[in-house]
Amino acid sequence: MTSGPTLSPALRDRVLARLGVSRGIGTDLSGLSTVYRAWCDHIPFDNVRKLIALRTADDRLLPGTTGTDFFEHFLEFGTGGTCWSTSNAI
């Protein structure tokens, strides 16, 4: 299995700060549980960006295609996504 693109350390740190999670969080089950709880508390499950793209006949990739796109828009506008885009972000 190959890994996909990763977030830049700067973007990762901005996302963790917005989620209220310590940058030095562990990679164990406890750390994962902390990140998941913060995710559920702060990142909306919505399709706003996708609806805008589909209704404006936008020829670009669908919003949330990459983690970077997802998180940059989350940080700037507070938008989230549905299962497809959140899975790409994670």
C-alpha positions in Angstrom: 0.0 0.0 0.0 1.4 3.4 -0.9 0.7 6.5 1.1 -0.9 9.6 -0.4 0.1 13.2 -0.2 0.7 14.5 3.3 0.0 17.9 4.8 2.8 20.3 5.2 4.0 20.5 8.9 2.8 24.2 9.0 -0.7 23.3 7.8 -0.8 20.3 10.2 0.1 22.5 13.1 -2.5 25.1 12.2 -5.2 22.4 12.0 -4.2 20.9 15.3 -4.3 24.4 16.9 -7.7 25.1 15.5 -8.9 21.7 16.8 -7.4 22.5 20.2 -5.1 19.5 20.1 -1.5 19.6 21.3 1.1 19.3 18.5 3.0 16.7 20.5 0.0 14.3 20.8 0.8 10.6 20.9 0.2 8.3 18.0 -1.3 5.7 20.3 -5.0 4.9 20.8 -5.4 7.7 23.4 -3.9 10.2 20.9 -6.2 9.0 18.1 -9.2 9.2 20.4 -8.3 12.8 21.3 -7.9 13.8 17.6 -11.2 12.1 16.7 -13.1 13.7 19.4 -11.7 17.1 18.4 -12.6 16.3 14.8 -16.2 15.5 15.7 -16.5 18.6 17.8 -15.1 21.1 15.3 -15.3 19.9 11.7 -18.8 20.1 10.3 -20.3 17.3 8.2 -21.7 19.3 5.3 -21.8 19.4 1.5 -21.8 23.2 1.1 -18.6 23.4 -1.0 -19.6 20.5 -3.2 -23.1 21.9 -3.9 -21.6 25.3 -4.9 -19.1 23.6 -7.2 -21.8 21.4 -8.9 -24.3 24.3 -9.3 -21.8 26.7 -10.8 -20.5 24.1 -13.3 -17.0 24.5 -11.9 -14.5 22.5 -14.0 -12.0 22.2 -11.2 -11.6 19.1 -9.1 -14.4 18.6 -6.6 -13.7 20.4 -3.3 -12.0 18.3 -0.7 -10.1 16.2 -3.3 -6.9 16.6 -1.2 -6.3 17.0 2.5 -4.6 20.4 1.8 -7.7 21.7 0.0 -10.0 20.5 2.7 -8.0 21.9 5.6 -7.2 25.2 4.0 -10.9 25.9 3.5 -11.8 24.6 7.0 -9.3 27.0 8.5 -10.4 30.0 6.3 -14.1 29.5 6.1 -15.0 26.8 8.7 -16.4 24.5 6.1 -16.3 20.7 6.4 -17.3 18.0 4.0 -19.1 14.7 3.7 -17.6 11.2 3.9 -15.6 11.4 0.7 -13.8 14.7 1.4 -13.3 14.0 5.1 -11.7 10.6 4.2 -9.4 12.4 1.8 -8.4 14.8 4.5 -7.8 12.2 7.1 
